[in-house]
Amino acid sequence: MDNQDWILKQMELLGQGFGMLMKKEFSSIDLGEIKDENGKSFSVREIITNYMMERQYEKAFHVVNSLKYKFSVYDFEVVSDWFISTLKLESKVGVAGIDQLKISEYSERLKDLL
């Protein structure tokens, strides 16, 4: 695969990810904010999205998982389904750093104790 094809696939993946972010059901959920040690607030939605774009999937998983006991079961399922779907898309287009085994592990861990 040449660089141009790779770049096009990455752009397609980004577009699909942002499309999913804007999906009414997911976008209607307020994920809240997190404050850093300096007191500066950051949108949880932006943090997850940034981790995903930087391929820091484990960090993104921990942020998503931390929402488990803050949301209703339904809202958490919407967020976790979006997360898993986005990982599956990335795996499908061959993004390095994520595979089906890891996606299955994240999916199971997100469902634990629901």
N, C-alpha and C positions, 0 to 999 in steps of 0.2 A: 504494500500500500504506500503510495507516495504522500508527500507532505500535504498536498492540496486536498486529497481525499480525506486525510486525517482531520485537517482543519474544518472541512465541510461537515464531517460527522460530529465534531465537537460543537460546531455552531448549531446543528440540528438538535443535538442533545440539550444544549442550553435553552433553545427555543421551546422544546418539549417540557423541560423542567419548569421554566417560567410560565408556560401555559398551564401546567398543573397547579402551580402556585396561585394562579389567578382563577382557577376553577371555583365556582361559587361556593360549593360546600366547604372546601378547605379554607378559602380566603375569608369566609364568614366567621372563622374561629379566631378569637383574639388570643394569641400565644403569650402575650405579656412582654415584660422587659426584665433584663438582668442587669444588676449594677456591678461594675468592677470595683476593685479595691480603692479607686479614686472617687467613687461615687457617680461615675458617668454611666448613664443608662444606655443599653443596647437592646434592640428588638430581637426577641428570640427567633422570630421568623428569619431575620437577616443573618443571625449567627448560624442557624442551621444551613441556610442557603450558601453562605460563604464557606462553611466547612465542606459542603458537598462539592462546590466548584473547585476547592483546593484539594479534593480527594482525601480529606481527613475524615473518613467514614466513621471511624471509632468515636471520634469526638462528637460528630453529628449524632450518632446513635445515643451517646450518653445524654446529650441535650434533649433529644426526643424522649428517651426513657425517663428523664427527670420530670416530665410532664404527667406521667402516669397517675400520680396521686393528687394532682392539682386540677385535673379536668374530670368531667363526667366520662363514663365508660364510652359513650357514643363519640364524644369529641376526641378522646384519645385514640379511638379506633380510626377515625378519619385521618388524624395526623400520622399515626403509625402506618396506615395503608398507603398514604401519600409517600412516606419515606421509603417503604419497601418497593413500591412501584417505581420510584425514581431510581433506586439501586438496580432494579431489574432492567430498566432502560439503559443504564450505563453499562451494565454487564453485556447486554445484547449488542451494543455497538463496539464492544471490545475495549472499554476503558480499563486501563491497568489499575490494579489494586483492589478490585472487587470481583468475587466469583460467586457462583450459585451456593456453594457450601457456606460461605460467610453470610450471604443474604438469608439463607435458611436459619442460620444461628441467630441473626438479629431478629428475624420474624418470631421465632420461638421465645426468645428472651423478652420481646415486647409483649407477648401474650401471657407471660407468666404473671400469676396473681391477679388476673383481671376477673 
